[in-house]
């Protein structure tokens, strides 16, 4: 996955999945999330519109 250490040992997260998701979620700053959301918005809207067109045709 690209996180292997130089000595060959695998990268491990020593906490539960739930705890790691909380920690990772708290590590994203809001302005970065907002910027990414704004960049993705046109693609998401395009996908939603494409799906709604498919539903109408059926």
CNS distance restraints for C-alpha pairs under 8 A (distance, minus, plus):
assign (resid   3 and name CA) (resid  10 and name CA) 7.27 0.50 0.50
assign (resid   3 and name CA) (resid  11 and name CA) 5.61 0.50 0.50
assign (resid   4 and name CA) (resid   8 and name CA) 6.23 0.50 0.50
assign (resid   4 and name CA) (resid   9 and name CA) 6.22 0.50 0.50
assign (resid   4 and name CA) (resid  10 and name CA) 4.90 0.50 0.50
assign (resid   4 and name CA) (resid  11 and name CA) 5.29 0.50 0.50
assign (resid   5 and name CA) (resid   9 and name CA) 5.60 0.50 0.50
assign (resid   5 and name CA) (resid  10 and name CA) 6.41 0.50 0.50
assign (resid   5 and name CA) (resid  11 and name CA) 6.71 0.50 0.50
assign (resid  13 and name CA) (resid  20 and name CA) 7.47 0.50 0.50
assign (resid  15 and name CA) (resid  19 and name CA) 6.20 0.50 0.50
assign (resid  15 and name CA) (resid  20 and name CA) 6.20 0.50 0.50
assign (resid  16 and name CA) (resid  20 and name CA) 6.16 0.50 0.50
assign (resid  17 and name CA) (resid  21 and name CA) 6.10 0.50 0.50
assign (resid  18 and name CA) (resid  22 and name CA) 6.36 0.50 0.50
assign (resid  19 and name CA) (resid  23 and name CA) 6.21 0.50 0.50
assign (resid  20 and name CA) (resid  24 and name CA) 6.01 0.50 0.50
assign (resid  21 and name CA) (resid  25 and name CA) 5.85 0.50 0.50
assign (resid  22 and name CA) (resid  26 and name CA) 6.13 0.50 0.50
assign (resid  23 and name CA) (resid  27 and name CA) 6.33 0.50 0.50
assign (resid  24 and name CA) (resid  28 and name CA) 7.09 0.50 0.50
assign (resid  28 and name CA) (resid  32 and name CA) 7.00 0.50 0.50
assign (resid  28 and name CA) (resid  33 and name CA) 6.84 0.50 0.50
assign (resid  29 and name CA) (resid  33 and name CA) 6.50 0.50 0.50
assign (resid  30 and name CA) (resid  34 and name CA) 6.09 0.50 0.50
assign (resid  31 and name CA) (resid  35 and name CA) 6.14 0.50 0.50
assign (resid  32 and name CA) (resid  36 and name CA) 6.22 0.50 0.50
assign (resid  33 and name CA) (resid  37 and name CA) 6.06 0.50 0.50
assign (resid  34 and name CA) (resid  38 and name CA) 6.14 0.50 0.50
assign (resid  35 and name CA) (resid  39 and name CA) 6.28 0.50 0.50
assign (resid  36 and name CA) (resid  40 and name CA) 6.17 0.50 0.50
assign (resid  37 and name CA) (resid  41 and name CA) 5.89 0.50 0.50
assign (resid  38 and name CA) (resid  42 and name CA) 7.89 0.50 0.50
assign (resid  40 and name CA) (resid  44 and name CA) 6.18 0.50 0.50
assign (resid  41 and name CA) (resid  45 and name CA) 6.06 0.50 0.50
assign (resid  42 and name CA) (resid  46 and name CA) 6.02 0.50 0.50
assign (resid  43 and name CA) (resid  47 and name CA) 6.18 0.50 0.50
assign (resid  44 and name CA) (resid  48 and name CA) 6.13 0.50 0.50
assign (resid  45 and name CA) (resid  49 and name CA) 5.99 0.50 0.50
assign (resid  46 and name CA) (resid  50 and name CA) 6.06 0.50 0.50
assign (resid  47 and name CA) (resid  51 and name CA) 6.16 0.50 0.50
assign (resid  48 and name CA) (resid  52 and name CA) 6.16 0.50 0.50
assign (resid  49 and name CA) (resid  53 and name CA) 6.16 0.50 0.50
assign (resid  50 and name CA) (resid  54 and name CA) 6.34 0.50 0.50
assign (resid  51 and name CA) (resid  55 and name CA) 6.32 0.50 0.50
assign (resid  52 and name CA) (resid  56 and name CA) 6.28 0.50 0.50
assign (resid  53 and name CA) (resid  57 and name CA) 6.34 0.50 0.50
assign (resid  54 and name CA) (resid  58 and name CA) 6.56 0.50 0.50
